Amino acid sequence: MKNIARFKNDIYAGVLGKIIGVYLGRPVEGWTYEAIRDTFGEINYYKNHRTGAPLIVPDDDISGTFAFFRSLEDNKFDPDIRAEQIGDSWLNYIIENETILWWGGLSRSTEHTAYLRLKNGIRAPKSGSIELNGRSMAEQIGSEIFIDTWAMANPGNPERAAKMAREAAGVSHDGIAIDAAVYLAVMESLAFVEKDIDKLLDAGLAYIENPEFIRLVGAVREQCAKASDWREVRQWIADHHGYEKYPGNCPMVTNHLTLLMAFIMGGDDFNKACMIACSSGWDTDCNSGNVGCLNGIRLGLDGFGTSTDLRKAVADRLYVVTSDGGSCISDAVQETRKILKAACRLEYEPVDFPEERLAFEYPGAVQGIVPYDKNTEEQVLCGIDNLVESPRHCDPQNGNEETKEYGCRLSYRGLGPGVHATACIDTFIDLQPKGKEGTSYFDVLCSPSLYSGQEVKAVIAAGAVSPAFTFFIEYFNEKDELETLSSSAFQLNDGDNQIKWRIPDVGGHAIYRLGMSLRSGARGERPGSPMEGMSGAAGGSRLDGSVIIKSLDWSGAPECYRMGRSMEMTPTLTPWTTTTSWLKTFVSSADHFCPDYTTTFSISHAAPNGVVTTGTMDWDNYSVKSVITFSQQDAAGLVARAKGHRRYYGAVLKDKKAVIYKQCDAKRTVVEEAAFDFEIDDTRELTFTLDGPRLSLAVDGKTAVSGQDESYLCGGAGFVVDSGAILADGFEVKRICSRRNKKD
């Protein structure tokens, strides 16, 4: 056994390096080298505040990297995974013209072109071939920007990393673009065990046969060896391999040489390498993201501590924008767990993760917890960091290093009456973005990660003299304004405090964030808002100190989550309203998904498989219910346990039958069907219940069909329409309490 778990911190560092690099380069993507030089000189820190966009934005480099890699899990961690299987995952996780890709058009955007080939039945790798798409399309940068996760799933195994990278890159690219992706993946795989830059550059070439590519690598290494400054090498790239030297709008060669220059000239300085990649122009976020991942793996977590702190502002946060909307709001720890799971499964090794959503098990991890930024009162939270507690035991498999406990520490100073120490974590997107760009030119399609009816659980370590603790949520009301609801105040005691709070009913509206407020208050108080004063036992005392969030969790389907009629949720709704804030909690690949002022939703789709979903991947045993009016269509009904929009269970009425089926990529398999008489324009209440392998569809309260299948154990819920339209009145998801629920 390789003991893959020994690489877990370096995988986490690779994920961090990727997202930090992207966020550094994203604000100046598309800028010329001269504009960057004249405006900033060098990009040593985030420039989003100068360009008017938020720091944490959706980006194809991030979404594609962490989404397409899910194909490995979806195909049972097959070490011989093929391009056509990964192409199926593209179709499952991409929503056309909406998610992940630059939708620049056929023969304009490489990835859009490949997607259209896949959509029209052309299997990968032909979908990305020079034969079909031409060299100008096939040899662009995209194959490289999505490749890092395939390498991190193969630490110290360059052969398999090269094989998987070649298959993954072949979905959309060909020629020298695949060579570059393979070369990078091999170096990243080897960087877990080999730290010398020249040795990595040499070793990677053993997996490349293309003499043109080998010559280019040698040439840029030669230029770096004799240059006194990175700008000299950058000028050489511009003179001999600039964009104008190659067809297409974002050629691989220019950008790959820039990546290698940054890697070589940056040396063992993580920040410097990303600075070079961002300051050089061309595809800044792609190049910085790739070199950031490579150096994150190679230099480890210590590599982030040698210069300007680039971790604190990011706080592990990222968006993975796909048809699986509940997985959009993510963080570096959650994505690391997925990669580590794949790496262990590929080596047939056990993998053990904390059960909690937030367990902060990596050094420095805060998993998206940031200071609460409303200035209605004085904020005395003076720090959020990851505390390493005293060793628990010795772990011989980790080289006799002591295993430590980690936790998210909230530090405060001067906590007393009239002030607060408050932190929060986003559970949805901001529907009121600031800045001229809003989020970015990539859309954010997202479902909340937290719903009414779920129970939030926390373990908080405190000292002998500690503040009171309050949970709160902020949600978007019917006027699209933020409202706040709070828990009772819990007085923290010395030691570990177990705190639970059932999320109150907010009428189906989107919960934007979960907050945690500390005050010098007393047990049992229930303020109307976390910003209201609290008096009590410690009311007159000043508190300086900290508490440690050891874990924070919510999981499983909601106890009961429901949405009512549209007019109840948005009183000003008209027949011409096309979207609302609560509608944005669903992710739709149907042609038309709109609020309906007489019911709740209208869904129309002109082909098979128009899917609309909400919820998260930990919704396991539950029922989903809605009252549906069936217009002219081939089939329509409910969806459950969806992971994407081509992997789910459907329960529909079709051809005088009630049908339960399993959708798996392009294949639809009937689980069970039974005769059921209904007419077009009938209105029926459908309830689809899933309890372990048992699946049943009830119509108007009576079971119409039931069957068994255990292909899918969890996932989101919603609707499906095949070639037609429906009206849906209300929507309800209710947890099934059974022994099959993993967490209660």
Summary of the structure (lengths in Angstrom):
residues: 744
radius of gyration: 26.1
end to end distance: 34.7
largest distance: 80.3
contacts: 2754
relative contact order: 0.10
helix: 32%
strand: 27%
